[in-house]
């Protein structure tokens, strides 16, 4: 059983070594632990710090791509290098490295495909009262959208089984945390939450510049993920509301007709007709979205099997090193636009 711990990084030279030193070297039930960082176009010496420390792999983007793309590139590299379990943590040492054992235990015991660490949000001192309330609100919305019971949806401290990682897709460019929960819930993956500890803050969060920006991007991410997985329900509900408004104005107009006072109320009839047409068109959009969603499920299944064949083929290969300590393997297609560096200096 092989575990790879991945860490997305962007200019983390000052905090990365602290984070790496906190990672576990042995976990019962795990035969091999390897470490991987995703250097998301850093302009400092993040990659050099990682290599010097002895991480096994460095995934390096040529320019900053954002957290979501970095996360997916890390999954790609982990799967290609034979990971049975993948743990994602942050480079600012927010999460306690010893709790990685708590994350992987449900996967080792066959209880879950995805495990997410639940932070003690209310006890975290560097979270403002507003941020705590927004974290709880956002997690509640994700629970409703995903039909799961995950209490800390924005947590980036999580573990994936190989099978779950093969099925994961992230569409947005902002973050992977919310969308992957919605996807896992809608795809009926076994998803579990475990309590974890957090460390004192080493630096301010770089994911968002303002609370409003965080809320706006999170709402858009949840809505987009929900529309992908339940378009018929969403558009049927929206179309039904619009049609109901139109029907109410129809009733209003006919009430005036029965009272013999229809003159001067033709605008109600026109407005009602427009609303009924818009409502009907919205429902039709939902039907089309449902058909597209069904096709997407078929494509995801095909993608899963192709990935499995591709990654299993790569993981069976023996790693090859040049005479130097590093070997760069450059992906030729635009999908990757990064290089995976195998480090011979193992920690």
Rosetta silent file (secondary structure, phi, psi, omega in degrees, C-alpha in Angstrom):
SEQUENCE: XXXXXXXXXXXXXXXXXXXXXXXXXXXXXXXXXXXXXXXXXXXXXXXXXXXXXXXXXXXXXXXXXXXXXXXXXXXXXXXXXXXXXXXXXXXXXXXXXXXXXXXXXXXXXXXXXXXXXXXXXXXXXXXXXXXXXXXXXXXXXXXXXXXXXXXXXXXXXXXXXXXXXXXXXXXXXXXXXXXXXXXXXXXXXXXXXXXXXXXXXXXXXXXXXXXXXXXXXXXXXXXXXXXXXXXXXXXXXXXXXXXXXXXXXXXXXXXXXXXXXXXXXXXXXXXXXXXXXXXXXXXXXXXXXXXXXXXXXXXXXXXXXXXXXXXXXXXXXXXXXXXXXXXXXXXXXXXXXXXXXXXXXXX
SCORE:     score description
SCORE:     0.000 S_00000001
   1 L     0.000  121.535 -175.683    0.000    0.000    0.000 S_00000001
   2 E  -112.302  127.870  176.499    1.580    3.259   -1.173 S_00000001
   3 E  -109.793  130.279  170.880    0.682    6.703    0.179 S_00000001
   4 E  -117.217  126.274  178.011    1.725    9.911   -1.565 S_00000001
   5 E   -98.881  118.874 -178.464    1.257   13.175    0.327 S_00000001
   6 E  -107.881  145.607 -177.580    0.865   16.126   -2.026 S_00000001
   7 E  -133.469  108.415  172.927    1.279   19.809   -1.151 S_00000001
   8 E   -68.619  135.190 -175.599    0.197   22.598   -3.526 S_00000001
   9 E  -134.767  141.230  169.093    2.666   25.495   -3.242 S_00000001
  10 L  -143.954  104.640 -176.861    2.921   29.059   -4.472 S_00000001
  11 L    55.556   57.811 -176.606    5.886   31.010   -3.086 S_00000001
  12 L  -113.245   26.490 -176.499    6.065   28.853    0.040 S_00000001
  13 L   -59.772  -31.512 -175.756    9.841   28.794    0.557 S_00000001
  14 L   -78.002  -29.074 -174.192    9.508   30.236    4.068 S_00000001
  15 L  -111.216  -14.063 -172.024    6.914   27.766    5.397 S_00000001
  16 H   -62.855  -42.939 -177.205    7.389   24.645    3.284 S_00000001
  17 H   -63.210  -37.630  177.176   10.196   23.087    5.315 S_00000001
  18 H   -60.895  -43.534  179.586    8.157   23.449    8.524 S_00000001
  19 H   -64.522  -45.557 -178.782    5.263   21.665    6.831 S_00000001
  20 H   -63.603  -39.339  179.613    7.460   18.884    5.449 S_00000001
  21 H   -64.328  -23.855 -177.482    9.114   18.268    8.818 S_00000001
  22 L   -86.127   -8.589 -176.335    5.659   17.758   10.343 S_00000001
  23 L   -76.171  148.440 -178.966    4.651   14.994    7.909 S_00000001
  24 L   -73.300  149.122  176.577    4.625   11.371    9.131 S_00000001
  25 L  -102.052  -16.199  179.919    7.362    8.954    8.107 S_00000001
  26 L  -150.514  139.029  174.981    5.447    5.802    9.029 S_00000001
  27 L  -138.096  131.248  178.756    1.786    4.803    9.311 S_00000001
  28 L   -59.919  131.189 -179.010    0.571    1.338   10.262 S_00000001
  29 L    95.839  -12.589  178.182   -0.940   -0.353    7.217 S_00000001
  30 L  -106.998  124.151 -179.079    1.073    1.775    4.773 S_00000001
  31 L   -81.673  -31.086 -172.941    4.110    0.104    3.207 S_00000001
  32 E  -146.734  131.945  176.364    5.558    3.184    1.522 S_00000001
  33 E  -119.090  127.002  176.087    5.145    6.946    2.025 S_00000001
  34 E  -125.578  161.501 -173.900    6.298    9.424   -0.609 S_00000001
  35 E  -125.580  140.438 -177.220    6.050   13.202   -0.799 S_00000001
  36 E  -139.974  136.467  172.777    5.124   15.445   -3.706 S_00000001
  37 E  -118.472  149.567  174.642    4.828   19.201   -4.047 S_00000001
  38 E  -108.683  107.518  179.223    3.070   21.182   -6.768 S_00000001
  39 E   -87.021  100.025 -172.588    5.094   24.310   -7.532 S_00000001
  40 E   -85.854   63.041  178.056    2.413   26.530   -9.067 S_00000001
  41 L    69.914   34.440 -178.139    4.694   28.931  -10.901 S_00000001
  42 L   -62.452  146.238  177.280    6.501   30.153   -7.779 S_00000001
  43 L  -102.477   -2.846  174.935    8.919   33.033   -8.169 S_00000001
  44 L  -101.840 -161.913 -176.065   10.910   32.164   -5.054 S_00000001
  45 L   -99.698   40.480  178.632   12.981   29.033   -4.370 S_00000001
  46 H   -55.217  -49.100 -177.848   10.076   26.806   -3.299 S_00000001
  47 H   -61.906  -39.663 -178.806   11.163   23.966   -5.598 S_00000001
  48 H   -66.027  -39.551  177.207   14.762   24.152   -4.387 S_00000001
  49 H   -60.860  -43.284 -179.758   13.650   23.948   -0.740 S_00000001
  50 H   -64.193  -44.623 -179.442   11.578   20.873   -1.581 S_00000001
  51 H   -64.633  -42.352 -179.488   14.400   19.168   -3.459 S_00000001
  52 H   -63.860  -37.717  179.307   16.898   19.902   -0.717 S_00000001
  53 H   -66.950  -34.873  177.913   14.533   18.500    1.901 S_00000001
  54 L   112.943   25.202  175.851   14.186   15.337   -0.159 S_00000001
  55 L   -62.516  152.408 -175.414   10.663   15.217   -1.568 S_00000001
  56 L   -79.089  -33.616 -176.275   10.247   12.446   -4.108 S_00000001
  57 E  -139.581  141.941  172.006    8.454   14.478   -6.799 S_00000001
  58 E  -124.109  117.091  174.221    8.129   18.115   -7.782 S_00000001
  59 E   -95.127  115.409 -171.855    5.308   19.028  -10.184 S_00000001
  60 E  -116.948  119.725  172.099    6.309   22.401  -11.618 S_00000001
  61 E   -84.344  145.616  178.520    4.057   24.736  -13.578 S_00000001
  62 L   -74.711  -25.591  176.240    5.740   27.229  -15.853 S_00000001
  63 L  -145.470  162.840 -176.658    3.277   29.929  -14.728 S_00000001
  64 L   -65.330  126.611 -177.418    0.723   30.280  -11.957 S_00000001
  65 L  -111.921  -16.763 -177.553   -2.391   28.240  -12.764 S_00000001
  66 L   102.470  161.937 -172.590   -4.362   28.418   -9.539 S_00000001
  67 H   -63.109  -41.441 -175.758   -5.179   25.990   -6.748 S_00000001
  68 H   -63.285  -47.664  179.924   -7.686   23.854   -8.677 S_00000001
  69 H   -67.342  -35.713  176.635   -5.350   23.094  -11.596 S_00000001
  70 H   -63.934  -41.260  178.137   -2.470   22.494   -9.210 S_00000001
  71 H   -60.892  -46.088 -179.162   -4.549   20.010   -7.257 S_00000001
  72 H   -66.913  -36.653  176.818   -5.482   18.078  -10.405 S_00000001
  73 H   -64.603  -36.833  177.312   -1.859   18.066  -11.618 S_00000001
  74 H   -65.217  -43.840  176.736   -0.844   16.624   -8.267 S_00000001
  75 H   -58.568  -43.300 -179.782   -3.445   13.859   -8.526 S_00000001
  76 H   -58.398  -47.902 -178.397   -2.177   13.091  -12.027 S_00000001
  77 H   -66.220  -39.633  179.552    1.419   12.768  -10.830 S_00000001
  78 H   -63.816  -44.342 -179.598    0.445   10.695   -7.785 S_00000001
  79 H   -65.619  -40.047  179.778   -1.587    8.259   -9.867 S_00000001
  80 H   -66.059  -23.606 -179.131    1.154    7.934  -12.465 S_00000001
  81 L  -103.666   22.078  167.355    3.590    7.039   -9.717 S_00000001
  82 L    81.945   24.067 -179.646    1.461    4.264   -8.260 S_00000001
  83 L   -69.212  132.117  171.574   -0.286    5.923   -5.300 S_00000001
  84 L   -90.782  -30.117  175.727   -2.956    3.773   -3.626 S_00000001
  85 E  -135.293  138.526  178.085   -3.934    6.641   -1.316 S_00000001
  86 E  -121.691  126.982  175.783   -3.379   10.365   -1.902 S_00000001
  87 E  -111.292  133.091  176.489   -3.413   12.909    0.905 S_00000001
  88 E  -110.089  130.326  176.141   -3.629   16.628    0.167 S_00000001
  89 E  -137.854  171.197 -176.700   -2.429   19.171    2.716 S_00000001
  90 E   -95.699  154.790 -176.387   -1.466   22.858    2.719 S_00000001
  91 L   -82.618   -9.063 -178.511    2.033   24.296    2.550 S_00000001
  92 L   -91.598   11.845  178.470    1.455   26.802    5.374 S_00000001
  93 L    59.812   32.363  178.015    1.392   24.024    8.006 S_00000001
  94 L   -65.539  -35.983 -174.524   -2.224   24.826    8.860 S_00000001
  95 E  -101.671  149.109 -179.579   -2.971   21.149    9.489 S_00000001
  96 L   -78.346  119.291 -175.838   -1.298   18.837   11.971 S_00000001
  97 H   -60.512  -31.923 -179.307    0.771   16.287   10.044 S_00000001
  98 H   -63.903  -22.031 -178.413    0.237   13.566   12.647 S_00000001
  99 H   -78.934   -1.819  175.045   -3.479   13.608   11.813 S_00000001
 100 H   -60.229  -32.620  177.390   -2.776   12.170    8.350 S_00000001
 101 H   -62.268  -36.751  176.605   -3.109    8.770    9.998 S_00000001
 102 H   -64.381  -35.490 -178.875   -6.689    9.710   10.957 S_00000001
 103 H   -68.607  -44.332 -173.288   -7.404   10.621    7.346 S_00000001
 104 H   -82.295  -17.978 -175.106   -6.126    7.400    5.770 S_00000001
 105 H   -59.750  -46.182  178.806   -7.499    5.011    8.397 S_00000001
 106 H   -61.912  -30.805  177.233  -11.105    4.892    7.036 S_00000001
 107 H   -71.912  -43.020  177.810   -9.719    4.184    3.546 S_00000001
 108 H   -62.417  -34.165 -179.023   -7.433    1.435    4.860 S_00000001
 109 L   -84.780    0.621  178.634  -10.386   -0.078    6.745 S_00000001
 110 L    74.555   21.869 -177.737  -12.544    0.004    3.599 S_00000001
 111 L   -94.066  -18.824 -173.959  -15.036    2.470    5.091 S_00000001
 112 L  -152.966  155.701  170.882  -14.589    5.400    2.684 S_00000001
 113 L   -96.822  -32.552 -178.822  -13.276    6.516   -0.683 S_00000001
 114 E  -130.495  132.922  178.420  -12.837   10.158    0.371 S_00000001
 115 E  -127.263  130.057 -176.960  -11.993   11.426    3.865 S_00000001
 116 E  -120.414  132.195 -179.548  -12.083   15.122    4.791 S_00000001
 117 E   -76.380  130.215  178.547  -10.547   16.629    7.898 S_00000001
 118 E   -97.256  111.085  179.398  -12.928   18.626   10.078 S_00000001
 119 L   -75.217  151.728  172.834  -11.173   21.626   11.617 S_00000001
 120 L   -79.304   75.805 -171.152  -12.233   23.017   15.015 S_00000001
 121 H   -57.956  -45.721 -176.380  -13.501   26.187   13.315 S_00000001
 122 H   -67.478  -22.181  179.929  -15.137   27.735   16.372 S_00000001
 123 H   -97.973   -1.294 -178.418  -11.953   27.244   18.417 S_00000001
 124 L   -80.302  115.302 -170.581   -9.570   28.564   15.746 S_00000001
 125 L   -68.620  -35.573 -175.123   -8.302   31.905   17.063 S_00000001
 126 L   -82.900    1.592  171.700   -7.143   33.453   13.783 S_00000001
 127 L   -87.885  127.073  177.176  -10.608   32.977   12.197 S_00000001
 128 L   -71.480  158.983  177.953  -12.743   36.087   12.572 S_00000001
 129 H   -56.002  -38.408  179.016  -16.362   35.674   13.811 S_00000001
 130 H   -65.086  -43.157 -179.354  -17.619   36.529   10.305 S_00000001
 131 H   -64.248  -38.141  178.700  -15.355   33.936    8.705 S_00000001
 132 H   -62.490  -43.995  179.585  -16.522   31.275   11.153 S_00000001
 133 H   -65.291  -40.652  179.666  -20.174   31.985   10.317 S_00000001
 134 H   -67.640  -35.886  177.123  -19.452   31.954    6.580 S_00000001
 135 H   -62.249  -44.574  179.151  -17.545   28.674    6.903 S_00000001
 136 H   -65.985  -42.506  179.713  -20.541   27.063    8.626 S_00000001
 137 H   -63.710  -46.847 -179.988  -22.989   28.546    6.112 S_00000001
 138 H   -61.283  -40.650  179.169  -20.905   27.447    3.125 S_00000001
 139 H   -64.950  -37.033  178.385  -20.549   23.924    4.521 S_00000001
 140 H   -64.791  -43.089  178.962  -24.323   23.718    5.023 S_00000001
 141 H   -62.282  -42.327  178.987  -24.959   24.749    1.409 S_00000001
 142 H   -64.716  -38.504  178.351  -22.470   22.131    0.184 S_00000001
 143 H   -61.288  -41.488  178.791  -24.153   19.468    2.342 S_00000001
 144 H   -65.707  -45.624 -176.872  -27.503   20.289    0.739 S_00000001
 145 H   -68.339  -33.791 -174.253  -26.051   20.342   -2.794 S_00000001
 146 H   -99.084  -11.378 -175.318  -24.022   17.146   -2.361 S_00000001
 147 L    57.921   43.469  175.266  -26.379   15.208   -0.071 S_00000001
 148 L  -122.209  178.540  179.163  -23.518   14.498    2.310 S_00000001
 149 L  -120.820   35.408 -178.348  -22.945   15.288    5.981 S_00000001
 150 L   -75.600  118.210 -176.205  -19.507   16.924    5.677 S_00000001
 151 L   -80.539  -18.557 -177.440  -19.254   19.623    8.395 S_00000001
 152 L  -131.719   76.904 -174.957  -16.141   21.400    7.029 S_00000001
 153 L   -63.711  -38.677 -177.530  -16.446   21.577    3.240 S_00000001
 154 L   -74.806   -2.309 -177.902  -13.639   24.155    2.596 S_00000001
 155 L   -62.368  129.678  177.823  -11.055   22.004    4.378 S_00000001
 156 L   -93.536    2.246 -179.520   -8.117   21.199    2.105 S_00000001
 157 L   -93.799  100.656 -172.438   -6.868   18.429    4.391 S_00000001
 158 E  -152.859  160.284 -179.357   -8.263   15.299    2.769 S_00000001
 159 E  -126.342  144.111  178.981   -7.466   11.802    1.556 S_00000001
 160 E  -127.615  137.056  168.652   -8.549    9.985   -1.611 S_00000001
 161 E   -72.137  164.533  179.526   -8.409    6.327   -2.490 S_00000001
 162 H   -60.091  -41.509 -178.362   -6.928    5.521   -5.883 S_00000001
 163 H   -64.415  -41.325  178.937  -10.361    4.710   -7.278 S_00000001
 164 H   -65.900  -41.315  179.934  -11.831    8.014   -6.061 S_00000001
 165 H   -63.573  -33.856  178.008   -8.892   10.005   -7.450 S_00000001
 166 H   -65.525  -25.922 -176.221   -9.405    8.357  -10.850 S_00000001
 167 H   -93.842  -13.495 -173.736  -12.996    9.646  -10.896 S_00000001
 168 L   -71.695  134.353  172.141  -12.327   13.200   -9.718 S_00000001
 169 L  -133.452  134.994  175.859  -12.800   16.081  -12.164 S_00000001
 170 L  -120.577  120.904 -175.550  -12.435   19.773  -11.319 S_00000001
 171 L   -93.267  -41.083 -175.096  -13.913   22.234  -13.798 S_00000001
 172 L   -77.218  163.171 -178.439  -13.498   25.619  -12.099 S_00000001
 173 L   -97.753   -2.083 -171.546  -10.189   27.469  -11.796 S_00000001
 174 L   -87.182  -65.369 -178.717  -10.726   28.727   -8.242 S_00000001
 175 L  -151.312  157.376 -179.282  -10.636   25.799   -5.822 S_00000001
 176 L   -96.128  -15.645 -165.954  -11.229   22.077   -5.749 S_00000001
 177 H   -62.948  -46.823 -175.242  -12.605   21.775   -2.207 S_00000001
 178 H   -78.460  -45.944 -175.983  -16.307   22.462   -2.787 S_00000001
 179 H   -62.622  -39.530 -177.261  -16.744   21.013   -6.272 S_00000001
 180 H   -68.595  -30.325  176.550  -15.114   17.690   -5.431 S_00000001
 181 H   -69.063  -44.949  177.643  -17.483   17.166   -2.468 S_00000001
 182 H   -59.567  -44.010  179.842  -20.529   17.830   -4.650 S_00000001
 183 H   -63.982  -45.940 -178.965  -19.149   15.458   -7.270 S_00000001
 184 H   -62.997  -40.570  179.432  -18.315   12.738   -4.740 S_00000001
 185 H   -65.900  -45.061 -178.413  -21.746   13.016   -3.132 S_00000001
 186 H   -71.154  -26.737  177.441  -23.638   12.928   -6.421 S_00000001
 187 L   -87.947    7.386  176.173  -21.517   10.015   -7.684 S_00000001
 188 L    62.479   31.178  172.949  -22.410    8.051   -4.533 S_00000001
 189 L   -73.847  150.812  174.880  -18.818    7.749   -3.334 S_00000001
 190 L   -77.398  111.597 -175.629  -18.354    6.788    0.306 S_00000001
 191 E  -122.040  134.847 -173.253  -17.276   10.075    1.871 S_00000001
 192 E  -135.846  153.589  177.142  -16.420   10.546    5.536 S_00000001
 193 E  -117.075  140.649  176.389  -15.293   13.324    7.876 S_00000001
 194 E  -130.321  144.015  178.415  -12.834   12.962   10.760 S_00000001
 195 E   -70.137  139.812  179.380  -11.875   15.562   13.406 S_00000001
 196 L  -133.745  169.885  176.301   -8.397   17.031   13.029 S_00000001
 197 L  -106.569  158.560  176.504   -6.191   19.582   14.761 S_00000001
 198 E  -123.761  155.312  178.957   -4.763   22.793   13.352 S_00000001
 199 L   -98.703  163.124  176.437   -1.490   24.610   13.977 S_00000001
 200 L   -58.690  150.351 -176.443   -0.986   28.332   14.680 S_00000001
 201 L   -68.006  128.896  176.428   -1.141   30.565   11.607 S_00000001
 202 L   -96.081  -26.977  177.917    2.208   31.122    9.852 S_00000001
 203 L  -157.462  164.598  177.339    0.884   33.493    7.181 S_00000001
 204 L   -72.118  152.300  178.353   -2.373   34.991    5.921 S_00000001
 205 L   -64.786  140.055  178.805   -4.484   33.037    3.459 S_00000001
 206 L  -105.804    0.143 -174.352   -3.720   33.771   -0.199 S_00000001
 207 L   -71.456  -31.709  178.420   -6.778   32.079   -1.648 S_00000001
 208 L  -144.906  150.067 -176.084   -8.944   35.203   -1.479 S_00000001
 209 L   -94.081  -18.161  179.251   -8.272   38.898   -0.950 S_00000001
 210 L  -149.663  158.009  179.658  -11.582   39.809    0.713 S_00000001
 211 H   -63.552  -38.315  179.147  -14.462   38.075    2.449 S_00000001
 212 H   -64.537  -41.148  178.110  -16.855   39.217   -0.269 S_00000001
 213 H   -61.859  -39.568  178.284  -14.599   37.775   -2.965 S_00000001
 214 H   -63.458  -46.192 -179.327  -14.506   34.461   -1.104 S_00000001
 215 H   -62.930  -46.346 -177.323  -18.304   34.342   -0.768 S_00000001
 216 H   -61.062  -48.023 -178.401  -18.886   35.272   -4.410 S_00000001
 217 H   -67.159  -36.653  179.999  -16.478   32.681   -5.801 S_00000001
 218 H   -66.989  -42.604  179.036  -17.739   29.984   -3.440 S_00000001
 219 H   -62.236  -44.705  179.749  -21.388   30.594   -4.389 S_00000001
 220 H   -63.724  -39.132  179.693  -20.552   30.472   -8.096 S_00000001
 221 H   -64.417  -45.251 -179.598  -18.545   27.271   -7.630 S_00000001
 222 H   -65.038  -44.279  179.735  -21.370   25.534   -5.728 S_00000001
 223 H   -61.575  -43.160 -178.829  -24.001   26.678   -8.246 S_00000001
 224 H   -64.694  -43.237  178.979  -21.943   25.502  -11.186 S_00000001
 225 H   -64.670  -39.675 -179.212  -21.297   22.115   -9.617 S_00000001
 226 H   -66.522  -40.802  178.828  -24.981   21.742   -8.702 S_00000001
 227 H   -64.241  -31.302  178.673  -26.082   22.648  -12.235 S_00000001
 228 H   -68.281  -36.675 -171.781  -23.753   19.989  -13.618 S_00000001
 229 H  -100.611  -23.144  178.818  -25.200   17.230  -11.485 S_00000001
 230 L  -137.947   58.544 -177.608  -28.864   18.215  -11.047 S_00000001
 231 H   -66.336  -38.387 -177.703  -29.848   20.466  -13.972 S_00000001
 232 H   -63.277  -46.430  179.673  -33.376   19.080  -14.306 S_00000001
 233 H   -61.230  -44.740 -177.200  -34.252   19.715  -10.658 S_00000001
 234 H   -63.750  -50.809 -175.414  -32.785   23.223  -10.724 S_00000001
 235 H   -75.091  -29.765  173.959  -34.430   24.385  -13.944 S_00000001
 236 H   -64.364  -42.646  178.885  -37.743   22.632  -13.174 S_00000001
 237 H   -64.793  -47.039  179.453  -37.859   24.478   -9.863 S_00000001
 238 H   -63.385  -46.188  179.026  -36.911   27.796  -11.458 S_00000001
 239 H   -63.395  -36.730  178.360  -39.311   27.295  -14.366 S_00000001
 240 H   -64.614  -39.921  178.660  -42.082   26.294  -11.986 S_00000001
 241 H   -64.831  -45.877  179.637  -41.650   29.485   -9.943 S_00000001
 242 H   -62.427  -43.524  179.343  -41.685   31.660  -13.061 S_00000001
 243 H   -64.977  -36.873  179.158  -44.745   29.834  -14.428 S_00000001
 244 H   -63.935  -38.897  176.089  -46.519   30.182  -11.078 S_00000001
 245 H   -62.731  -43.685  177.519  -46.000   33.954  -11.194 S_00000001
 246 H   -62.133  -42.569  179.214  -47.452   33.997  -14.700 S_00000001
 247 H   -62.886  -36.791  178.847  -50.402   31.862  -13.606 S_00000001
 248 H   -62.738  -39.482  178.809  -51.103   34.262  -10.731 S_00000001
 249 H   -73.590  -30.199  172.925  -51.382   37.180  -13.174 S_00000001
 250 H   -61.578  -47.674  179.605  -53.622   35.078  -15.449 S_00000001
 251 H   -61.068  -42.463  178.689  -55.939   34.454  -12.501 S_00000001
 252 H   -57.986  -44.199 -178.192  -55.850   38.149  -11.618 S_00000001
 253 H   -64.885  -44.622 -177.977  -56.882   39.094  -15.156 S_00000001
 254 H   -69.358  -28.194  173.522  -59.745   36.585  -15.300 S_00000001
 255 H   -61.908  -43.072  177.029  -60.995   37.756  -11.917 S_00000001
 256 H   -65.172  -35.924  177.989  -61.312   41.236  -13.426 S_00000001
 257 H   -62.989  -45.393 -179.528  -63.039   39.707  -16.484 S_00000001
 258 H   -65.260  -28.496  178.139  -65.606   37.962  -14.275 S_00000001
 259 L   -84.435   -2.227  179.850  -66.172   41.224  -12.446 S_00000001
 260 L    75.193   23.463 -177.726  -66.761   42.969  -15.780 S_00000001
 261 L  -128.933   51.564 -176.841  -63.755   45.229  -15.349 S_00000001
 262 L   -81.862  -20.575 -179.295  -61.244   43.800  -17.849 S_00000001
 263 L   -66.260  136.009  179.909  -60.456   47.086  -19.560 S_00000001
 264 L    89.207   -1.253 -178.903  -57.147   48.549  -18.470 S_00000001
 265 L  -119.925   16.017  179.620  -55.786   45.216  -17.286 S_00000001
 266 H   -63.206  -30.044  179.351  -54.583   43.798  -20.592 S_00000001
 267 H   -61.541  -29.425  175.671  -50.987   44.392  -19.451 S_00000001
 268 H   -65.876  -40.041  178.588  -51.527   41.719  -16.793 S_00000001
 269 H   -65.518  -41.310  178.983  -52.483   39.256  -19.534 S_00000001
 270 H   -64.504  -46.093  179.985  -49.419   40.190  -21.580 S_00000001
 271 H   -62.549  -42.046  179.873  -47.112   39.889  -18.561 S_00000001
 272 H   -62.504  -42.338  179.579  -48.666   36.533  -17.595 S_00000001
 273 H   -62.305  -44.103  178.679  -48.182   35.193  -21.125 S_00000001
 274 H   -60.740  -44.261 -178.076  -44.523   36.258  -21.139 S_00000001
 275 H   -65.931  -38.843  178.884  -43.893   34.622  -17.770 S_00000001
 276 H   -65.437  -40.114  178.433  -45.565   31.374  -18.835 S_00000001
 277 H   -65.580  -44.963  179.172  -43.474   31.246  -22.015 S_00000001
 278 H   -62.714  -41.653  178.460  -40.255   31.976  -20.088 S_00000001
 279 H   -61.464  -42.984  178.613  -41.170   29.326  -17.507 S_00000001
 280 H   -63.598  -43.179  179.348  -41.802   26.747  -20.223 S_00000001
 281 H   -64.387  -36.468  178.435  -38.507   27.563  -21.937 S_00000001
 282 H   -64.209  -41.643  177.781  -36.677   27.260  -18.619 S_00000001
 283 H   -64.509  -39.266  176.997  -38.133   23.788  -18.077 S_00000001
 284 H   -62.010  -40.697  176.361  -37.075   22.798  -21.608 S_00000001
 285 H   -59.506  -39.753  177.601  -33.531   23.982  -20.774 S_00000001
 286 H   -62.665  -40.272  177.520  -33.666   21.695  -17.726 S_00000001
 287 H   -63.940  -43.438  177.569  -34.677   18.735  -19.879 S_00000001
 288 H   -64.157  -41.361  178.068  -31.815   19.430  -22.280 S_00000001
 289 H   -61.888  -36.182  178.992  -29.436   19.833  -19.327 S_00000001
 290 H   -66.809  -38.752  176.647  -30.581   16.471  -17.958 S_00000001
 291 H   -65.019  -43.103  177.718  -29.818   14.793  -21.279 S_00000001
 292 H   -62.995  -39.479  179.160  -26.379   16.425  -21.342 S_00000001
 293 H   -62.764  -38.863  177.650  -25.831   15.308  -17.736 S_00000001
 294 H   -64.312  -41.343  177.157  -26.637   11.712  -18.705 S_00000001
 295 H   -65.206  -36.696  179.079  -24.114   11.896  -21.539 S_00000001
 296 H   -63.531  -37.533  178.281  -21.549   13.379  -19.159 S_00000001
 297 H   -63.044  -39.744  177.794  -21.955   10.381  -16.842 S_00000001
 298 H   -64.436  -43.181  179.590  -21.240    8.056  -19.752 S_00000001
 299 H   -65.516  -37.156  177.602  -18.171   10.116  -20.703 S_00000001
 300 H   -64.144  -38.529  178.481  -16.972   10.114  -17.097 S_00000001
 301 H   -65.304  -42.297  176.633  -17.224    6.344  -17.007 S_00000001
 302 H   -62.865  -44.202  179.459  -15.222    6.107  -20.243 S_00000001
 303 H   -61.189  -39.737  179.665  -12.683    8.600  -18.866 S_00000001
 304 H   -59.637  -46.721 -178.584  -12.358    6.563  -15.661 S_00000001
 305 H   -68.445  -37.256  177.030  -11.485    3.379  -17.549 S_00000001
 306 H   -66.095  -43.140  177.147   -9.056    5.205  -19.847 S_00000001
 307 H   -59.903  -45.336 -176.933   -7.367    6.826  -16.871 S_00000001
 308 H   -59.656  -45.440  178.349   -7.144    3.506  -15.083 S_00000001
 309 H   -64.290  -41.208 -177.980   -5.442    1.833  -18.041 S_00000001
 310 H   -66.128  -50.462 -176.061   -3.125    4.812  -18.549 S_00000001
 311 H   -70.693  -37.950  178.799   -2.095    5.231  -14.909 S_00000001
 312 H   -64.912  -35.752  177.089   -1.787    1.528  -14.200 S_00000001
 313 H   -64.851  -43.504 -179.189    0.500    1.211  -17.222 S_00000001
 314 H   -68.408  -39.053 -175.453    2.677    4.101  -16.000 S_00000001
 315 H   -70.892  -19.055  177.513    2.818    2.903  -12.390 S_00000001
 316 L   -80.384  -12.362  178.802    4.142   -0.503  -13.495 S_00000001
 317 L   -78.147  145.907  173.816    7.180    1.136  -15.060 S_00000001
 318 L   -78.052  133.984  177.074   10.383    1.388  -13.093 S_00000001
 319 L   -62.424  140.972 -179.129   11.421    5.033  -12.509 S_00000001
 320 L  -115.478  133.291 -179.483   14.436    6.057  -14.553 S_00000001
 321 L  -118.812  145.677  173.413   16.953    8.637  -13.340 S_00000001
 322 L   -77.411  177.756  179.139   19.618   10.505  -15.197 S_00000001
 323 L   -65.853  -25.270  175.147   23.143   10.638  -13.887 S_00000001
 324 L   -78.892  178.513 -176.757   22.200   13.898  -12.175 S_00000001
 325 L   -76.778  -18.519 -173.079   19.896   13.953   -9.178 S_00000001
 326 E  -123.168  148.294  172.300   16.863   15.133  -11.164 S_00000001
 327 E  -131.967  125.921  178.967   14.992   14.001  -14.213 S_00000001
 328 E   -97.411  126.213  176.130   12.392   16.217  -15.882 S_00000001
 329 E  -111.657  107.923 -174.178    9.544   14.486  -17.674 S_00000001
 330 E   -92.880  127.903  175.383    7.723   17.077  -19.780 S_00000001
 331 L   -77.181  132.132 -175.031    4.076   16.531  -20.740 S_00000001
 332 L   -86.312  -23.928 -175.732    3.590   17.434  -24.401 S_00000001
 333 L   -87.741  158.152 -177.011   -0.125   18.124  -24.362 S_00000001
 334 L   -67.253  -22.468 -179.166   -1.704   21.388  -23.199 S_00000001
 335 L   -54.725  -38.072 -175.681   -3.698   19.510  -20.559 S_00000001
 336 L   -92.570  -61.634 -178.119   -0.657   19.317  -18.325 S_00000001
 337 L    53.025   38.040  177.227    1.662   22.223  -19.190 S_00000001
 338 E  -148.699  173.149  176.361    3.913   21.184  -16.316 S_00000001
 339 E  -126.750  145.569  176.803    6.841   18.931  -15.637 S_00000001
 340 E  -104.557  124.016 -178.921    7.229   16.177  -13.075 S_00000001
 341 E  -109.806  121.039  177.602   10.648   16.036  -11.471 S_00000001
 342 E   -89.574  124.400 -176.547   11.719   12.815   -9.753 S_00000001
 343 E   -98.479  124.577  178.709   14.090   13.523   -6.901 S_00000001
 344 L   -78.331  -17.451 -178.015   16.811   10.966   -6.182 S_00000001
 345 L   -87.663   82.294 -177.224   17.522   12.569   -2.805 S_00000001
 346 L   -71.959  144.006 -179.847   14.845   10.726   -0.803 S_00000001
 347 L   -69.550    0.000    0.000   13.986   12.050    2.630 S_00000001
